[in-house]
Amino acid sequence: MNEERVILSERPEDLKKAVEWGREQQKKIMNEKNEWLADVLMEKMTPLILKRKTLK
């Protein structure tokens, strides 16, 4: 796999800010994916759970 790297700045404080921003974006994306997955699972599983309760 060919990876391309771009130097945003030579200054360490700018690089630190860029890394922190990247980490925040990663957390945001993961939270959105987790919320989406939870919603999909609830949508699929709720009818099964309710059906199972009525059978008992």
C-alpha positions as CSV (number, residue, x, y, z in Angstrom):
1,M,0.0,0.0,0.0
2,N,1.4,3.4,-1.0
3,E,0.9,6.0,1.7
4,E,1.3,9.7,1.0
5,R,2.4,12.0,3.8
6,V,2.0,15.7,3.9
7,I,3.9,18.0,6.2
8,L,1.5,20.6,7.4
9,S,4.1,22.6,9.3
10,E,7.6,22.4,10.6
11,R,6.5,24.0,13.9
12,P,6.0,21.4,16.7
13,E,3.0,23.3,18.2
14,D,1.2,23.2,14.8
15,L,1.9,19.5,14.5
16,K,0.6,18.9,18.0
17,K,-2.6,20.8,17.1
18,A,-3.0,18.8,13.9
19,V,-2.7,15.5,15.8
20,E,-5.2,16.6,18.5
21,W,-7.6,17.7,15.8
22,G,-7.2,14.3,14.1
23,R,-7.9,12.4,17.3
24,E,-11.0,14.5,18.0
25,Q,-12.3,13.8,14.5
26,Q,-11.6,10.1,15.0
27,K,-13.6,10.1,18.3
28,K,-16.4,12.0,16.6
29,I,-16.6,9.5,13.7
30,M,-16.5,6.6,16.1
31,N,-19.3,8.0,18.3
32,E,-21.5,8.6,15.2
33,K,-20.9,5.0,14.0
34,N,-21.6,3.6,17.5
35,E,-24.9,5.6,17.7
36,W,-25.9,4.4,14.2
37,L,-25.1,0.8,15.1
38,A,-27.0,1.0,18.3
39,D,-30.0,2.5,16.5
40,V,-29.9,-0.3,13.9
41,L,-29.6,-3.0,16.5
42,M,-32.5,-1.6,18.5
43,E,-34.6,-1.4,15.4
44,K,-33.9,-5.0,14.5
45,M,-34.0,-6.5,18.0
46,T,-37.0,-4.7,19.6
47,P,-39.6,-6.7,17.7
48,L,-37.8,-10.0,18.5
49,I,-37.6,-9.1,22.2
50,L,-41.3,-8.1,22.3
51,K,-42.3,-11.2,20.5
52,R,-40.3,-13.4,22.9
53,K,-42.0,-11.7,25.9
54,T,-45.5,-12.3,24.6
55,L,-44.6,-16.0,24.1
56,K,-43.7,-16.5,27.7
